[in-house]
């Protein structure tokens, strides 16, 4: 049955006649040429008033802007810019890490391109989610029609890092005679090519009923998986915080990586130096201070403010290398650089687990977006939004790979911006897409982001990755802690934690050294899955959830037990009364006999 997209478009019913092209043109002209259309009567001070201690702040709620309500142009641009800033740190982190020394070791020029393209692609694909397309004569949609913005997924980082490490070990990626890892664009191309293939799983699952999706992939599966993703990522954040996650991490006593990022770089120091720790801590502390004292617009952009403060301190102390910024072109766009797409079989299973996680994250985030947007969170209309959102999430993952970027995911932090600013209007979402594309096109901006010192980036990413782990814990919190569920969580997470803490535990199980590449690739796939903590957890949780039957909860058993125990309570009380009465009469007889004896003796 086709689901008409009507009631969620606004808070109240739409009784106005359908506008003609002329009416729309006049409305647009009025929006840009009148004070009411440009600025309106919104309390802009609300967004910029900080929370200062000992100063009483007026508690006045800002007006709520529904999905298609009229709102001033300046306010739409301002709130859209706020959404873009809230997304910025999450968008740029994956390409910087994957292209860096801990990943594919790509050139500075390639890293700048990936950051620029990531911003552009996120702006384009977010507009797909926000717009919501209907497939003609079908009940299916593409997109949610909400401010469901997308960004590069963190979940790909542990898979890509593990795959690239394996590629260097097996000769797929080049290594210098002295053991230095050389740039591996083919390895990066294999990762995005395989991601395109695996995106078909999420696209196919989007046509399944949300009821069955939640049954097959409940919070009992996705919660521990997301938690393990965050925990595994915190390691790379901490490594960058102390100086970098590349070759300088082992503190060699000779060679170009005796210092971080390398010998000859501005203000290079040994890994773990106090200066690096302090630089990362300045970012982390700024984020905390913004949350405590910041205005509403500053709180939602706290990570960006922390990054800005860290960059200012790093620039003042001479940590920045401006050569990459000076050499960067003025503008960039998609496909300025290309990578040879290929399929790397060992990462197919881990990437399938990634897309399952992305799908369930999308369902949770879309539900939260409907909730904060004051829209219905059940029924056919809501289910159609879930279906359209999941389909767009998988479709965006496929397009992202073709656009030379790693998979996309729906960003949850923008729900906080909606709740804080009380604006669920799509105009703000389109403005956010516009600003993201502009940031990406001007590649000098991307070059400046790539030049950020690792310790500054580490202070930022440690916080972001920690928030991923906390999101997983929040999902687990929704699971009833029955004996069965505790058993599944324990079994799945114990192996996942072990694989995360000891990532080489399965490296020496297979000892095959022959020339059969298919056999070797099969073994490599098993090793990569077993050494990727969240993938092991996901698959084990899915299997156990299907195998172990639901149990009758102990609360009902306790009620039954209490009923059995209370069956003879009344008879027991009567028996105790007779015993007590008999004992009381016996005491009286003893007392009377004693008196008689005393009297007779006397």
C-alpha positions as CSV (number, residue, x, y, z in Angstrom):
1,X,0.0,0.0,0.0
2,X,1.3,3.5,-0.9
3,X,1.9,5.7,2.1
4,X,1.1,9.4,1.5
5,X,3.7,11.8,2.9
6,X,1.4,14.3,4.6
7,X,1.1,14.8,8.4
8,X,4.8,14.8,9.3
9,X,5.4,17.8,7.1
10,X,4.2,20.2,9.8
11,X,2.8,20.4,13.3
12,X,-0.7,21.4,12.3
13,X,-2.9,20.3,9.3
14,X,-2.2,21.9,6.0
15,X,-5.5,23.4,4.8
16,X,-4.1,25.9,2.3
17,X,-4.5,25.3,-1.5
18,X,-1.6,24.0,-3.5
19,X,0.8,26.8,-4.6
20,X,1.5,27.6,-8.2
21,X,4.9,28.4,-9.6
22,X,4.0,32.1,-9.5
23,X,3.0,31.8,-5.8
24,X,6.3,30.1,-5.0
25,X,8.2,32.8,-6.8
26,X,6.5,35.6,-5.0
27,X,7.1,33.8,-1.6
28,X,10.7,33.5,-2.5
29,X,11.0,37.1,-3.4
30,X,9.2,38.1,-0.1
31,X,11.6,35.9,1.9
32,X,14.7,37.7,0.5
33,X,13.4,41.3,0.2
34,X,11.4,41.9,3.5
35,X,12.6,42.1,7.0
36,X,10.1,39.5,8.1
37,X,11.3,37.1,5.5
38,X,15.0,37.7,6.1
39,X,15.3,38.1,9.9
40,X,11.8,37.7,11.4
41,X,11.2,38.2,15.2
42,X,13.4,35.3,16.4
43,X,15.3,35.8,19.7
44,X,18.8,35.4,18.2
45,X,20.4,36.3,21.6
46,X,19.1,32.9,22.8
47,X,21.6,31.1,20.6
48,X,24.6,33.2,21.8
49,X,24.0,33.8,25.5
50,X,26.6,31.8,27.5
51,X,25.8,30.1,30.8
52,X,27.8,32.3,33.2
53,X,27.9,31.2,36.9
54,X,26.0,33.3,39.5
55,X,24.1,35.1,36.8
56,X,20.5,34.3,36.5
57,X,19.5,33.4,33.0
58,X,15.9,33.9,31.8
59,X,14.3,30.6,31.1
60,X,12.4,31.4,27.9
61,X,11.7,28.7,25.4
62,X,12.5,29.5,21.7
63,X,9.7,28.9,19.2
64,X,9.7,25.5,17.5
65,X,10.0,25.3,13.8
66,X,8.3,22.3,12.3
67,X,9.5,20.3,9.2
68,X,8.0,22.8,6.6
69,X,7.1,25.8,8.7
70,X,8.1,29.3,7.5
71,X,11.3,30.5,9.0
72,X,13.5,33.6,8.3
73,X,16.3,33.1,5.8
74,X,19.1,34.3,8.1
75,X,17.9,32.0,10.9
76,X,17.9,29.0,8.4
77,X,21.4,29.9,7.3
78,X,22.6,30.3,10.9
79,X,21.1,27.1,12.1
80,X,22.3,25.3,9.0
81,X,25.9,26.5,9.7
82,X,25.5,25.2,13.2
83,X,24.5,21.8,11.9
84,X,27.5,21.8,9.5
85,X,29.9,22.7,12.3
86,X,28.4,19.9,14.5
87,X,29.2,17.5,11.7
88,X,32.6,18.8,10.7
89,X,34.9,17.0,13.1
90,X,33.1,13.6,12.5
91,X,33.4,14.1,8.7
92,X,37.1,14.9,8.5
93,X,38.3,12.3,11.0
94,X,38.0,9.1,9.0
95,X,39.7,10.3,5.8
96,X,42.6,11.8,7.8
97,X,43.1,8.6,9.8
98,X,42.8,6.2,6.9
99,X,45.0,8.3,4.6
100,X,47.6,8.8,7.4
101,X,50.6,6.9,8.6
102,X,48.4,4.4,10.5
103,X,46.5,3.7,7.3
104,X,47.3,3.8,3.6
105,X,50.2,6.4,4.0
106,X,48.8,8.4,1.1
107,X,50.5,11.7,0.0
108,X,49.5,15.0,1.5
109,X,47.9,16.0,-1.7
110,X,45.7,12.8,-1.7
111,X,44.8,13.3,1.9
112,X,43.7,16.9,1.2
113,X,41.6,15.7,-1.7
114,X,39.9,13.0,0.5
115,X,39.0,15.6,3.1
116,X,37.6,18.0,0.5
117,X,35.7,15.3,-1.3
118,X,34.3,13.9,2.0
119,X,32.8,17.3,2.8
120,X,31.3,17.7,-0.7
121,X,29.9,14.1,-0.8
122,X,28.4,14.5,2.7
123,X,26.6,17.6,1.6
124,X,25.3,16.0,-1.5
125,X,24.2,12.8,0.1
126,X,22.7,14.5,3.1
127,X,20.4,16.3,0.7
128,X,19.2,12.9,-0.6
129,X,18.1,11.9,2.9
130,X,16.5,15.3,3.6
131,X,14.6,15.5,0.2
132,X,12.8,12.0,0.3
133,X,12.1,10.7,-3.2
134,X,9.1,8.4,-3.9
135,X,9.4,5.6,-6.4
136,X,6.5,5.8,-8.9
137,X,3.6,3.4,-8.3
138,X,5.4,1.7,-5.4
139,X,5.2,2.0,-1.6
140,X,8.9,2.7,-1.4
141,X,10.9,5.9,-0.7
142,X,14.5,7.0,-0.9
143,X,15.3,9.3,2.1
144,X,13.5,10.3,5.3
145,X,12.4,13.8,4.6
146,X,13.9,14.9,7.9
147,X,17.1,16.6,8.9
148,X,18.8,13.2,8.7
149,X,22.4,14.3,7.8
150,X,25.1,11.8,6.9
151,X,28.8,11.7,7.3
152,X,31.8,9.4,6.9
153,X,31.4,6.4,9.3
154,X,33.8,5.7,12.1
155,X,32.9,2.0,11.9
156,X,35.1,1.6,8.7
157,X,38.3,2.8,10.5
158,X,39.1,-0.5,12.4
159,X,38.3,-2.6,9.4
160,X,40.4,-0.4,7.0
161,X,43.3,-0.2,9.5
162,X,43.3,-4.0,9.9
163,X,43.0,-4.6,6.2
164,X,45.8,-2.2,5.3
165,X,48.1,-3.8,8.0
166,X,47.4,-7.2,6.4
167,X,48.0,-5.8,2.9
168,X,51.4,-4.5,3.9
169,X,52.2,-7.8,5.5
170,X,51.2,-9.9,2.5
171,X,52.8,-7.7,-0.1
172,X,49.6,-6.2,-1.5
173,X,50.9,-2.8,-0.5
174,X,54.5,-1.8,-1.2
175,X,57.2,-1.7,1.6
176,X,60.6,-0.1,1.3
177,X,63.8,-2.0,1.8
178,X,64.2,-0.6,5.3
179,X,60.7,-1.6,6.2
180,X,59.1,1.8,5.7
181,X,55.5,1.5,4.5
182,X,55.1,3.3,1.1
183,X,51.9,5.0,-0.2
184,X,49.2,2.4,-1.1
185,X,46.5,3.9,-3.2
186,X,45.6,0.5,-4.6
187,X,44.9,-0.7,-1.1
188,X,42.6,2.3,-0.5
189,X,40.9,1.6,-3.8
190,X,40.3,-2.0,-2.8
191,X,38.7,-0.9,0.4
192,X,36.2,1.5,-1.2
193,X,35.5,-1.0,-4.0
194,X,34.7,-3.8,-1.6
195,X,32.5,-1.3,0.4
196,X,30.5,-0.6,-2.8
197,X,29.8,-4.3,-3.1
198,X,28.8,-4.8,0.5
199,X,26.5,-1.8,0.4
200,X,24.1,-4.0,-1.7
201,X,23.3,-5.9,1.6
202,X,21.9,-2.8,3.2
203,X,20.1,-1.8,0.0
204,X,18.4,-5.2,-0.1
205,X,17.5,-5.3,3.6
206,X,15.8,-1.9,3.2
207,X,12.9,-3.6,1.4
208,X,12.4,-5.8,4.4
209,X,9.8,-4.9,7.1
210,X,11.3,-2.9,10.0
211,X,9.7,-5.4,12.3
212,X,11.8,-8.2,10.9
213,X,14.9,-6.1,10.9
214,X,14.5,-5.3,14.5
215,X,13.9,-8.9,15.3
216,X,17.0,-10.1,13.5
217,X,19.2,-7.3,14.6
218,X,17.9,-6.1,18.0
219,X,19.7,-3.8,20.4
220,X,21.2,-7.0,22.0
221,X,23.2,-7.3,18.8
222,X,23.9,-3.7,17.8
223,X,24.6,-2.4,21.3
224,X,27.7,-4.4,22.1
225,X,28.9,-4.0,18.4
226,X,28.8,-0.2,18.6
227,X,30.5,-0.3,22.0
228,X,33.3,-2.4,20.7
229,X,33.7,0.0,17.7
230,X,34.1,3.0,20.0
231,X,36.5,1.1,22.3
232,X,38.7,0.0,19.5
233,X,38.9,3.5,18.0
234,X,39.9,5.1,21.3
235,X,43.3,3.4,21.0
236,X,44.1,5.2,17.7
237,X,42.8,8.5,19.3
238,X,45.2,8.1,22.3
239,X,48.1,7.2,20.0
240,X,47.6,10.4,18.0
241,X,47.2,12.4,21.3
242,X,50.7,11.3,22.3
243,X,52.2,12.2,19.0
244,X,51.0,10.0,16.2
245,X,49.9,6.5,15.2
246,X,52.5,5.9,12.5
247,X,56.1,4.7,12.5
248,X,57.1,7.0,15.3
249,X,54.8,5.2,17.7
250,X,57.5,2.6,18.6
251,X,60.1,5.4,19.4
252,X,62.9,4.0,17.1
253,X,66.4,5.1,18.0
254,X,67.4,5.9,14.4
255,X,65.8,6.8,11.1
256,X,63.4,9.5,9.9
257,X,60.8,8.5,12.5
258,X,62.8,9.0,15.7
259,X,60.6,12.0,16.2
260,X,56.9,12.6,15.5
261,X,55.6,13.2,12.9
262,X,59.1,12.8,11.4
263,X,62.5,14.2,11.6
264,X,62.6,17.7,10.1
265,X,59.0,18.5,10.7
266,X,58.2,21.7,12.6
267,X,58.6,21.2,16.4
268,X,59.2,17.4,16.0
269,X,59.4,15.6,19.4
270,X,59.6,11.9,20.5
271,X,56.3,10.1,20.8
272,X,54.7,10.6,24.2
273,X,56.4,13.9,25.0
274,X,54.7,16.2,27.6
275,X,54.2,18.9,24.9
276,X,52.1,16.5,22.8
277,X,50.1,15.4,25.9
278,X,49.4,19.1,26.9
279,X,48.4,20.1,23.4
280,X,45.8,17.3,23.2
281,X,44.6,18.1,26.7
282,X,43.9,21.7,25.7
283,X,41.4,20.5,23.1
284,X,39.8,18.1,25.6
285,X,39.5,20.7,28.3
286,X,38.0,23.2,26.0
287,X,35.3,20.8,25.0
288,X,34.4,20.4,28.7
289,X,34.4,24.1,29.3
290,X,32.1,24.7,26.3
291,X,29.7,22.2,27.7
292,X,29.7,23.9,31.1
293,X,29.7,27.6,30.2
294,X,28.9,27.8,26.5
295,X,25.9,29.2,24.8
296,X,23.5,26.8,23.0
297,X,25.2,27.3,19.7
298,X,28.6,26.8,21.3
299,X,27.6,23.6,23.1
300,X,26.5,21.9,19.9
301,X,29.8,22.9,18.3
302,X,32.0,22.2,21.3
303,X,34.3,19.8,19.5
304,X,34.9,22.3,16.7
305,X,35.7,25.0,19.3
306,X,38.1,22.7,21.1
307,X,39.7,21.9,17.7
308,X,40.0,25.6,17.0
309,X,41.6,26.4,20.4
310,X,44.1,23.5,20.0
311,X,45.0,24.8,16.5
312,X,45.6,28.3,17.8
313,X,47.9,27.0,20.5
314,X,49.7,24.7,18.1
315,X,50.2,27.6,15.6
316,X,51.5,29.9,18.3
317,X,54.0,27.2,19.4
318,X,55.2,26.4,15.9
319,X,53.7,22.9,15.3
320,X,52.0,23.8,12.0
321,X,53.6,23.0,8.6
322,X,52.2,25.5,6.2
323,X,53.9,24.0,3.1
324,X,50.9,21.7,2.3
325,X,48.5,24.6,2.7
326,X,50.5,26.8,0.3
327,X,50.8,24.1,-2.3
328,X,47.1,23.1,-2.2
329,X,45.0,24.3,-5.2
330,X,42.4,26.9,-4.7
331,X,39.5,24.6,-5.4
332,X,38.7,20.9,-5.6
333,X,35.9,18.6,-6.5
334,X,34.9,14.9,-6.8
335,X,37.2,12.7,-9.1
336,X,40.1,15.2,-9.2
337,X,42.0,12.2,-7.9
338,X,40.8,8.6,-8.6
339,X,41.7,5.2,-7.2
340,X,41.5,1.9,-8.9
341,X,38.5,0.0,-7.6
342,X,39.0,-3.6,-6.7
343,X,37.6,-6.3,-4.5
344,X,39.7,-7.4,-1.5
345,X,37.9,-10.6,-0.4
346,X,39.2,-10.8,3.2
347,X,37.3,-7.7,4.3
348,X,33.9,-8.7,2.8
349,X,32.7,-10.3,6.1
350,X,33.9,-7.4,8.3
351,X,32.3,-4.9,5.9
352,X,29.0,-6.8,5.9
353,X,29.1,-6.4,9.7
354,X,29.8,-2.7,9.3
355,X,26.7,-2.3,7.1
356,X,24.5,-4.2,9.5
357,X,25.7,-1.8,12.2
358,X,25.1,1.2,10.0
359,X,21.6,0.0,9.2
360,X,20.6,-0.4,12.8
361,X,22.2,2.9,13.7
362,X,20.2,4.5,10.9
363,X,16.9,3.0,12.3
364,X,17.8,4.3,15.8
365,X,18.8,7.8,14.6
366,X,15.8,8.2,12.4
367,X,13.5,7.3,15.3
368,X,15.3,9.8,17.5
369,X,15.0,12.5,14.7
370,X,11.3,11.9,14.4
371,X,11.0,12.2,18.2
372,X,12.8,15.5,18.5
373,X,11.1,16.8,15.4
374,X,7.7,16.1,17.1
375,X,6.6,13.6,14.5
376,X,5.0,10.2,14.9
377,X,7.3,7.3,15.9
378,X,4.9,4.4,14.9
379,X,2.6,3.5,12.2
380,X,2.8,3.1,8.4
381,X,4.1,6.6,7.9
382,X,6.9,6.1,10.4
383,X,7.8,2.7,8.8
384,X,8.0,4.3,5.4
385,X,10.5,6.8,6.8
386,X,12.6,4.0,8.2
387,X,12.4,2.1,4.9
388,X,13.4,5.2,3.0
389,X,16.2,6.1,5.4
390,X,17.8,2.7,5.4
391,X,17.6,2.5,1.6
392,X,19.2,5.9,1.3
393,X,21.9,4.9,3.8
394,X,22.8,1.9,1.7
395,X,22.5,3.8,-1.5
396,X,24.7,6.6,-0.1
397,X,27.3,3.9,0.9
398,X,27.4,2.7,-2.7
399,X,27.6,6.3,-4.1
400,X,30.3,7.2,-1.6
401,X,32.6,4.5,-2.9
402,X,32.0,5.6,-6.5
403,X,32.8,9.1,-5.3
404,X,36.1,7.8,-3.8
405,X,35.0,8.0,-0.2
406,X,34.5,5.4,2.5
407,X,30.9,4.5,3.6
408,X,28.5,7.0,5.0
409,X,26.3,6.8,8.1
410,X,23.5,8.8,9.6
411,X,24.8,11.3,12.2
412,X,23.2,11.2,15.6
413,X,24.7,14.4,17.0
414,X,22.5,16.6,14.9
415,X,19.5,15.4,16.8
416,X,21.0,17.3,19.7
417,X,21.2,20.4,17.6
418,X,17.5,20.0,16.7
419,X,16.5,19.5,20.4
420,X,18.7,22.4,21.5
421,X,17.6,25.0,18.9
422,X,14.0,23.7,18.6
423,X,14.3,23.7,14.8
424,X,13.4,20.6,12.7
425,X,12.9,22.6,9.5
426,X,14.3,21.2,6.3
427,X,15.5,24.6,5.2
428,X,18.2,24.4,8.0
429,X,19.1,21.0,6.7
430,X,19.6,22.2,3.1
431,X,21.6,25.2,4.4
432,X,23.9,22.7,6.2
433,X,24.4,20.8,3.0
434,X,25.3,24.1,1.2
435,X,27.9,25.0,3.8
436,X,29.5,21.5,3.7
437,X,29.8,21.6,-0.1
438,X,31.3,25.1,0.1
439,X,33.9,24.0,2.7
440,X,34.8,21.1,0.5
441,X,35.2,23.0,-2.8
442,X,37.7,25.4,-1.2
443,X,40.5,23.0,-0.8
444,X,42.7,25.4,1.2
445,X,40.3,24.8,4.0
446,X,40.8,21.0,3.7
447,X,44.6,21.5,3.5
448,X,44.5,23.4,6.8
449,X,42.5,20.5,8.3
450,X,45.1,18.0,7.1
451,X,47.9,20.1,8.5
452,X,46.5,19.9,12.0
453,X,49.1,18.3,14.4
454,X,48.3,14.7,15.4
455,X,48.2,15.5,19.1
456,X,45.5,18.2,18.5
457,X,43.5,15.7,16.4
458,X,44.0,13.0,19.0
459,X,42.5,15.1,21.8
460,X,39.5,15.6,19.6
461,X,39.1,12.1,18.3
462,X,39.5,10.5,21.7
463,X,36.4,12.4,22.8
464,X,34.5,11.5,19.6
465,X,35.4,7.9,19.8
466,X,34.5,7.8,23.4
467,X,31.0,9.1,22.5
468,X,30.7,6.2,20.0
469,X,31.3,3.7,22.9
470,X,28.8,5.5,25.1
471,X,26.2,5.4,22.3
472,X,26.6,1.6,22.3
473,X,26.2,1.5,26.1
474,X,23.0,3.5,25.7
475,X,21.7,0.9,23.3
476,X,22.6,-1.9,25.6
477,X,20.7,-0.1,28.4
478,X,17.4,-0.6,26.5
479,X,17.9,-4.4,26.7
480,X,16.2,-6.2,29.7
481,X,19.0,-7.9,31.7
482,X,17.5,-11.3,31.8
483,X,19.7,-14.4,32.3
484,X,19.6,-15.1,28.6
485,X,20.5,-11.6,27.5
486,X,23.4,-11.4,30.1
487,X,24.7,-14.7,28.8
488,X,24.7,-13.4,25.1
489,X,26.3,-10.1,26.1
490,X,29.0,-11.9,28.1
491,X,29.8,-14.4,25.4
492,X,29.9,-11.9,22.6
493,X,31.7,-9.1,24.3
494,X,34.3,-11.3,26.0
495,X,35.7,-12.4,22.6
496,X,35.3,-8.9,21.2
497,X,37.2,-7.3,24.1
498,X,39.9,-10.0,23.8
499,X,40.4,-9.4,20.1
500,X,40.5,-5.6,20.7
501,X,43.1,-5.8,23.5
502,X,45.2,-8.6,21.8
503,X,44.7,-7.9,18.1
504,X,47.3,-10.5,17.0
505,X,45.8,-13.4,18.9
506,X,44.7,-15.2,15.8
507,X,47.6,-14.3,13.5
508,X,49.5,-17.6,13.9
509,X,46.6,-20.1,13.6
510,X,47.0,-20.7,9.9
511,X,50.5,-21.6,8.7
512,X,49.8,-22.0,5.0
513,X,52.5,-20.5,2.7
514,X,51.6,-22.0,-0.7
515,X,50.9,-20.3,-4.0
516,X,47.1,-20.8,-3.9
517,X,45.9,-17.2,-3.6
518,X,42.2,-18.2,-3.2
519,X,43.1,-20.4,-0.2
520,X,45.4,-17.7,1.3
521,X,42.7,-15.1,0.8
522,X,40.1,-17.3,2.6
523,X,42.5,-17.7,5.6
524,X,43.2,-14.0,5.6
525,X,39.5,-13.3,5.7
526,X,39.0,-15.5,8.8
527,X,42.0,-13.9,10.5
528,X,40.7,-10.4,9.8
529,X,37.3,-11.2,11.2
530,X,38.7,-12.9,14.3
531,X,41.0,-10.0,14.9
532,X,38.3,-7.3,14.4
533,X,36.7,-7.2,17.8
534,X,33.3,-5.7,16.8
535,X,32.9,-8.1,13.9
536,X,33.4,-11.1,16.2
537,X,31.0,-9.6,18.7
538,X,28.4,-8.9,16.0
539,X,28.4,-12.3,14.4
540,X,28.5,-14.1,17.8
541,X,25.6,-12.0,19.1
542,X,23.5,-12.7,16.0
543,X,24.1,-16.5,16.2
544,X,23.4,-16.7,19.9
545,X,20.3,-14.5,19.7
546,X,18.8,-16.9,17.1
547,X,19.9,-20.1,18.9
548,X,19.0,-19.4,22.5
549,X,15.3,-19.4,23.4
550,X,13.6,-16.6,25.3
551,X,13.0,-17.6,28.9
552,X,10.0,-16.9,31.2
553,X,11.2,-14.0,33.3
554,X,11.9,-14.7,37.0
555,X,9.4,-12.1,38.2
556,X,6.5,-14.3,37.2
557,X,8.3,-17.3,38.7
558,X,8.6,-15.5,42.0
559,X,4.9,-14.7,42.0
560,X,4.1,-18.4,41.4
561,X,6.5,-19.4,44.2
562,X,5.0,-16.9,46.6
563,X,1.5,-18.2,45.7
564,X,2.6,-21.8,46.5
565,X,4.1,-20.7,49.8
566,X,1.0,-18.8,50.8
567,X,-1.4,-21.7,50.1
568,X,-1.3,-23.0,53.7
569,X,-0.7,-19.7,55.4
570,X,-4.1,-19.5,57.0
571,X,-3.9,-23.1,58.4
572,X,-0.4,-22.4,59.7
573,X,-1.6,-19.3,61.5
574,X,-4.5,-21.3,63.2
575,X,-2.0,-24.0,64.2
576,X,0.4,-21.5,65.8
577,X,-2.5,-20.0,67.7
578,X,-3.4,-23.4,69.2
579,X,0.2,-24.0,70.1
580,X,0.5,-20.6,71.7
581,X,-2.8,-21.1,73.6
582,X,-1.7,-24.5,74.8
583,X,1.6,-23.1,76.0
584,X,-0.1,-20.4,77.8
585,X,-2.4,-22.8,79.6
586,X,0.5,-25.0,80.6
587,X,2.3,-22.0,82.2
588,X,-0.8,-21.3,84.3
589,X,-0.9,-24.9,85.6
590,X,2.7,-24.8,86.6
591,X,2.3,-21.5,88.4
592,X,-0.8,-22.8,90.2
593,X,1.0,-26.0,91.3
594,X,3.9,-24.1,92.8
595,X,1.6,-22.0,94.8
596,X,-0.1,-25.0,96.2
597,X,3.2,-26.6,97.2
598,X,4.3,-23.6,99.0
599,X,1.1,-23.3,100.8
600,X,1.2,-26.9,102.0
601,X,4.7,-26.7,103.2
602,X,3.9,-23.5,105.0
